C-alpha cells in the first residue's frame, strides 16, 4: 500500500486576518507590520498578480520620479547616455557651494 505524506493534505494557513470597516478601512496586523517593516505613516502598495492581491511596502521614489530628477525636460536634447554620469551631474548641481 503506497504511503501518502501528511503534508499533501495540509492547507497553508494565513499569517493573520483583518476585518474591513464600513468605510473600507482595515487594520494591518502586528505580525504583518513586523514582516513588512512598516509603522505609522508607511505607505503600502496593493498589486494584482494572477488571481491574488499582493501587499508590499511602497518604495520611497518611483522610477519616473528618479528619471525626472536626472533628466529634466529642459535638458532633453542634452540627456547623458550614461545614467551614472547623469547622477553625478545632478548631485554636483544640487550640492554645489553657492
Secondary structure, DSSP 8 states (H G I E B T S, - for coil): -----GGGG-----S------TTS-----HHHHHHHT--TT--EEEEEETTEEEEEE--SS-HHHHHHHHS-GGGGGG--SSHHHHHHHHHHHHT---
